Amino acid sequence: MGCCQAVPENSLAIVEQFGAFKEVSTPGCLCLNPCCGENMVGTVSLRVRQLVVVCETKTSDNVFVEIEVSVQFKALKESAYDAFYKLSNIREQIRSYVYDVIRSGVPKITLDILFEQKDELAHSVRDNLDKTMSAYGYEIIQSLIIDIRPAKNVVDAMNEINANLRLRVAALDRSEAEKIEVVKAAEADAEAKYLAGVGVARQRKAIVDGMKESVSNFSDSVQGTTPKDVMDLVLVTQYFDTVKDLGKESKRATVFIPHSPGSVSQISNEISKVGLMTHTPRGGGGQPPHLVPQLLE
């Protein structure tokens, strides 16, 4: 062994004399006196190192998971002696403490909470490691939960639950949309029927006003006629208009009405009877008569 040794950058050299610790040397050229028993027995790296630990454990809802933890650590410059002499295998020591923290904390929580609180679990690993490893001359820079891997059947079950939940929400939204569509259609139909009723009422009012004016004008123009005569003539005219419309517009059925010029007076009498029936007051304990003119016989 030579008298001069090179100490790498960002490292510290441990020098012993006759097997006993003498000093910690900084990076650069290290001059030793072999005759006096001086020897560089090793170095302590001050660089940040990383250790990945995979730990298998079980949650409180009996789900086995693999948790992958990354621990970043480095040796303290002022504790180089402890870092070199107190631990022979720093990685195995850190691994053991990570196992202890993970296997004591995860069984207390469920799988869902584990996913939600993985940052808290990482902080717990860091705090426990930092308190322990500082006594050995090491500082824990950071600890991260890289991955949480449940069993494949558990992952498939969770995905199925999530898919069913989304399908349920989609079905509810679709049902709500159909409900709104039905309600709007019903409201539109009600409004249309209301407007149609208003239109029919106005139409009937216009017909009544027109008939009233026609009766008045005809009675004034033709001497010796009564309003009843005019109404009979109007009713007969409407009857023939109805017959004409049936023959012109009816496309799905054929209506046969036996009919001759001599039956006009009979038709007029029957229509008049219907008009009189509608004005007959109810009373006397008897039932109101119902008469349907047999126009189609």
URPEQUI-V417262 format. One record per residue. N is the residue number from 1. PHI is phi in degrees with one decimal (999 if undefined). D_FIRST is the distance of its C-alpha to the first C-alpha in Angstrom with 1 decimal. Layout:
# URPEQUI-V417262
n->N phi->PHI d_first->D_FIRST
n->N phi->PHI d_first->D_FIRST
This chain:
# URPEQUI-V417262
n->1 phi->999 d_first->0.0
n->2 phi->-78.1 d_first->3.8
n->3 phi->-83.1 d_first->6.9
n->4 phi->-119.1 d_first->8.6
n->5 phi->-128.6 d_first->9.0
n->6 phi->-100.9 d_first->12.3
n->7 phi->-100.1 d_first->14.6
n->8 phi->-62.6 d_first->17.4
n->9 phi->-63.1 d_first->21.0
n->10 phi->61.7 d_first->23.0
n->11 phi->-140.3 d_first->20.1
n->12 phi->-124.7 d_first->18.8
n->13 phi->-99.4 d_first->15.3
n->14 phi->-102.0 d_first->15.2
n->15 phi->-109.4 d_first->13.3
n->16 phi->-118.4 d_first->13.7
n->17 phi->-128.6 d_first->13.8
n->18 phi->53.5 d_first->14.2
n->19 phi->86.6 d_first->15.1
n->20 phi->-103.9 d_first->17.6
n->21 phi->-63.0 d_first->17.9
n->22 phi->-114.3 d_first->17.6
n->23 phi->-162.2 d_first->18.3
n->24 phi->-110.6 d_first->18.5
n->25 phi->-103.2 d_first->17.2
n->26 phi->-84.3 d_first->19.3
n->27 phi->-60.7 d_first->18.6
n->28 phi->126.3 d_first->17.2
n->29 phi->-86.4 d_first->14.5
n->30 phi->-113.8 d_first->12.5
n->31 phi->-95.4 d_first->11.5
n->32 phi->-118.1 d_first->9.6
n->33 phi->-116.2 d_first->10.2
n->34 phi->-60.2 d_first->7.8
n->35 phi->-65.7 d_first->11.0
n->36 phi->-94.2 d_first->13.0
n->37 phi->82.4 d_first->11.1
n->38 phi->-78.3 d_first->10.3
n->39 phi->-155.3 d_first->8.4
n->40 phi->-89.0 d_first->9.6
n->41 phi->-88.1 d_first->11.3
n->42 phi->171.6 d_first->13.4
n->43 phi->-129.3 d_first->16.0
n->44 phi->-118.8 d_first->19.7
n->45 phi->-77.8 d_first->21.8
n->46 phi->-97.5 d_first->24.9
n->47 phi->-75.6 d_first->26.7
n->48 phi->-77.4 d_first->30.0
n->49 phi->-114.8 d_first->29.7
n->50 phi->-128.3 d_first->32.6
n->51 phi->-129.7 d_first->33.6
n->52 phi->-102.5 d_first->36.8
n->53 phi->-118.3 d_first->38.5
n->54 phi->-109.3 d_first->41.7
n->55 phi->-121.2 d_first->43.8
n->56 phi->-100.2 d_first->47.1
n->57 phi->-150.3 d_first->49.8
n->58 phi->-130.5 d_first->53.5
n->59 phi->-85.6 d_first->55.8
n->60 phi->-69.7 d_first->58.8
n->61 phi->-96.1 d_first->61.2
n->62 phi->62.0 d_first->59.3
n->63 phi->-112.8 d_first->57.6
n->64 phi->-83.0 d_first->54.1
n->65 phi->-135.0 d_first->51.8
n->66 phi->-107.5 d_first->48.2
n->67 phi->-112.0 d_first->46.6
n->68 phi->-101.7 d_first->43.6
n->69 phi->-117.6 d_first->41.7
n->70 phi->-109.8 d_first->39.0
n->71 phi->-116.9 d_first->36.8
n->72 phi->-108.3 d_first->34.8
n->73 phi->-146.2 d_first->32.2
n->74 phi->-155.3 d_first->29.3
n->75 phi->-81.0 d_first->27.0
n->76 phi->-83.4 d_first->28.4
n->77 phi->-62.0 d_first->26.3
n->78 phi->-77.8 d_first->27.7
n->79 phi->-121.0 d_first->27.0
n->80 phi->-61.5 d_first->23.3
n->81 phi->-59.6 d_first->22.7
n->82 phi->-63.4 d_first->25.6
n->83 phi->-62.6 d_first->24.7
n->84 phi->-87.1 d_first->21.2
n->85 phi->-100.0 d_first->22.3
n->86 phi->-84.2 d_first->25.9
n->87 phi->-124.8 d_first->26.0
n->88 phi->-93.4 d_first->24.1
n->89 phi->-142.4 d_first->26.2
n->90 phi->-65.3 d_first->27.9
n->91 phi->-66.3 d_first->29.9
n->92 phi->-67.1 d_first->31.6
n->93 phi->-66.4 d_first->32.4
n->94 phi->-64.3 d_first->34.1
n->95 phi->-58.9 d_first->35.8
n->96 phi->-64.6 d_first->37.3
n->97 phi->-68.4 d_first->38.7
n->98 phi->-63.4 d_first->40.2
n->99 phi->-55.7 d_first->41.9
n->100 phi->-64.0 d_first->43.3
n->101 phi->-67.6 d_first->44.8
n->102 phi->-65.4 d_first->46.3
n->103 phi->-75.8 d_first->47.8
n->104 phi->-95.7 d_first->49.3
n->105 phi->-99.5 d_first->50.8
n->106 phi->-65.3 d_first->52.0
n->107 phi->-62.1 d_first->54.4
n->108 phi->-91.4 d_first->56.4
n->109 phi->-128.0 d_first->57.4
n->110 phi->-83.6 d_first->59.2
n->111 phi->-65.0 d_first->57.8
n->112 phi->-63.0 d_first->59.8
n->113 phi->-67.3 d_first->58.5
n->114 phi->-60.2 d_first->55.0
n->115 phi->-65.7 d_first->55.3
n->116 phi->-74.1 d_first->56.9
n->117 phi->-112.9 d_first->54.5
n->118 phi->-67.2 d_first->51.1
n->119 phi->-66.4 d_first->50.0
n->120 phi->-62.9 d_first->50.8
n->121 phi->-65.9 d_first->48.8
n->122 phi->-63.9 d_first->45.8
n->123 phi->-64.3 d_first->46.1
n->124 phi->-63.8 d_first->46.4
n->125 phi->-62.9 d_first->43.2
n->126 phi->-63.8 d_first->41.4
n->127 phi->-63.3 d_first->42.9
n->128 phi->-67.6 d_first->42.1
n->129 phi->-67.7 d_first->38.5
n->130 phi->-63.9 d_first->37.9
n->131 phi->-63.9 d_first->39.3
n->132 phi->-79.6 d_first->37.1
n->133 phi->-77.0 d_first->33.8
n->134 phi->-63.8 d_first->33.9
n->135 phi->-72.1 d_first->33.1
n->136 phi->-104.3 d_first->29.8
n->137 phi->85.4 d_first->28.8
n->138 phi->-124.0 d_first->30.1
n->139 phi->-115.3 d_first->33.1
n->140 phi->-89.8 d_first->35.5
n->141 phi->-75.1 d_first->36.6
n->142 phi->-160.2 d_first->39.3
n->143 phi->-133.1 d_first->40.6
n->144 phi->-130.8 d_first->43.1
n->145 phi->-87.9 d_first->45.4
n->146 phi->-75.9 d_first->44.9
n->147 phi->-153.3 d_first->47.5
n->148 phi->-124.6 d_first->50.1
n->149 phi->-118.8 d_first->51.1
n->150 phi->-72.3 d_first->54.2
n->151 phi->-64.6 d_first->55.4
n->152 phi->-60.3 d_first->57.2
n->153 phi->-65.3 d_first->60.6
n->154 phi->-69.2 d_first->60.2
n->155 phi->-62.3 d_first->59.4
n->156 phi->-63.1 d_first->62.4
n->157 phi->-64.8 d_first->64.6
n->158 phi->-64.5 d_first->63.5
n->159 phi->-64.8 d_first->64.2
n->160 phi->-66.7 d_first->67.6
n->161 phi->-61.7 d_first->68.5
n->162 phi->-63.7 d_first->67.6
n->163 phi->-63.8 d_first->69.6
n->164 phi->-64.4 d_first->72.6
n->165 phi->-64.0 d_first->72.4
n->166 phi->-66.3 d_first->72.5
n->167 phi->-64.9 d_first->75.3
n->168 phi->-64.4 d_first->77.2
n->169 phi->-62.9 d_first->76.9
n->170 phi->-64.0 d_first->77.9
n->171 phi->-64.4 d_first->81.0
n->172 phi->-63.8 d_first->82.0
n->173 phi->-63.7 d_first->81.7
n->174 phi->-63.8 d_first->83.8
n->175 phi->-64.4 d_first->86.4
n->176 phi->-64.3 d_first->86.6
n->177 phi->-65.0 d_first->87.2
n->178 phi->-65.0 d_first->89.9
n->179 phi->-62.6 d_first->91.5
n->180 phi->-61.6 d_first->91.6
n->181 phi->-63.8 d_first->93.1
n->182 phi->-65.5 d_first->95.8
n->183 phi->-62.9 d_first->96.6
n->184 phi->-64.4 d_first->96.9
n->185 phi->-64.8 d_first->99.1
n->186 phi->-64.4 d_first->101.3
n->187 phi->-62.8 d_first->101.7
n->188 phi->-65.0 d_first->102.5
n->189 phi->-66.0 d_first->105.1
n->190 phi->-63.1 d_first->106.6
n->191 phi->-64.9 d_first->106.9
n->192 phi->-64.5 d_first->108.4
n->193 phi->-66.5 d_first->110.9
n->194 phi->-62.0 d_first->111.8
n->195 phi->-64.8 d_first->112.3
n->196 phi->-64.4 d_first->114.3
n->197 phi->-62.9 d_first->116.5
n->198 phi->-61.5 d_first->117.1
n->199 phi->-64.7 d_first->118.1
n->200 phi->-64.7 d_first->120.5
n->201 phi->-61.7 d_first->122.0
n->202 phi->-65.9 d_first->122.6
n->203 phi->-62.3 d_first->124.0
n->204 phi->-65.1 d_first->126.4
n->205 phi->-63.6 d_first->127.4
n->206 phi->-65.3 d_first->128.1
n->207 phi->-63.7 d_first->130.2
n->208 phi->-61.9 d_first->132.2
n->209 phi->-62.7 d_first->132.8
n->210 phi->-66.3 d_first->133.9
n->211 phi->-64.6 d_first->136.2
n->212 phi->-61.9 d_first->137.7
n->213 phi->-67.5 d_first->138.4
n->214 phi->-64.1 d_first->139.8
n->215 phi->-61.3 d_first->142.2
n->216 phi->-63.8 d_first->143.3
n->217 phi->-66.1 d_first->143.9
n->218 phi->-66.6 d_first->145.7
n->219 phi->-64.3 d_first->148.0
n->220 phi->-73.3 d_first->148.9
n->221 phi->-84.0 d_first->149.6
n->222 phi->-108.0 d_first->151.6
n->223 phi->-73.8 d_first->154.5
n->224 phi->87.8 d_first->155.2
n->225 phi->-96.6 d_first->151.6
n->226 phi->-106.6 d_first->149.8
n->227 phi->-57.2 d_first->146.0
n->228 phi->-66.8 d_first->146.1
n->229 phi->-62.7 d_first->147.5
n->230 phi->-65.5 d_first->144.8
n->231 phi->-64.8 d_first->142.0
n->232 phi->-62.1 d_first->143.5
n->233 phi->-63.4 d_first->143.4
n->234 phi->-66.8 d_first->139.8
n->235 phi->-64.1 d_first->138.7
n->236 phi->-64.8 d_first->140.4
n->237 phi->-62.4 d_first->138.7
n->238 phi->-65.8 d_first->135.3
n->239 phi->-63.3 d_first->136.1
n->240 phi->-66.9 d_first->136.8
n->241 phi->-63.4 d_first->133.6
n->242 phi->-65.6 d_first->131.6
n->243 phi->-60.1 d_first->133.2
n->244 phi->-64.0 d_first->132.4
n->245 phi->-65.9 d_first->128.8
n->246 phi->-61.5 d_first->128.4
n->247 phi->-72.3 d_first->129.7
n->248 phi->-91.5 d_first->127.6
n->249 phi->-106.1 d_first->124.2
n->250 phi->-73.4 d_first->123.9
n->251 phi->-114.9 d_first->121.8
n->252 phi->-109.5 d_first->120.9
n->253 phi->-146.8 d_first->124.3
n->254 phi->-114.3 d_first->128.0
n->255 phi->-109.2 d_first->130.5
n->256 phi->-102.0 d_first->134.1
n->257 phi->-120.5 d_first->136.6
n->258 phi->-63.6 d_first->140.3
n->259 phi->-160.0 d_first->142.1
n->260 phi->-144.4 d_first->145.5
n->261 phi->-59.1 d_first->147.3
n->262 phi->-71.8 d_first->149.5
n->263 phi->-89.5 d_first->146.5
n->264 phi->-62.8 d_first->145.5
n->265 phi->-64.3 d_first->147.8
n->266 phi->-63.7 d_first->146.4
n->267 phi->-61.1 d_first->142.8
n->268 phi->-62.5 d_first->143.8
n->269 phi->-62.5 d_first->145.5
n->270 phi->-67.1 d_first->142.5
n->271 phi->-63.1 d_first->140.0
n->272 phi->-65.0 d_first->142.4
n->273 phi->-60.9 d_first->142.5
n->274 phi->-62.7 d_first->138.7
n->275 phi->-64.1 d_first->138.8
n->276 phi->-67.6 d_first->141.4
n->277 phi->-61.0 d_first->139.4
n->278 phi->-70.1 d_first->136.4
n->279 phi->-102.2 d_first->138.7
n->280 phi->-75.6 d_first->140.4
n->281 phi->-71.6 d_first->139.4
n->282 phi->-83.2 d_first->138.2
n->283 phi->166.6 d_first->140.3
n->284 phi->75.1 d_first->143.0
n->285 phi->82.0 d_first->140.6
n->286 phi->-89.3 d_first->140.6
n->287 phi->-82.1 d_first->137.7
n->288 phi->-65.9 d_first->137.3
n->289 phi->-71.0 d_first->138.7
n->290 phi->-125.3 d_first->136.4
n->291 phi->-127.3 d_first->138.1
n->292 phi->-113.7 d_first->136.3
n->293 phi->-65.1 d_first->138.6
n->294 phi->-86.3 d_first->138.8
n->295 phi->-78.3 d_first->138.5
n->296 phi->-98.4 d_first->137.0
n->297 phi->-78.9 d_first->139.8
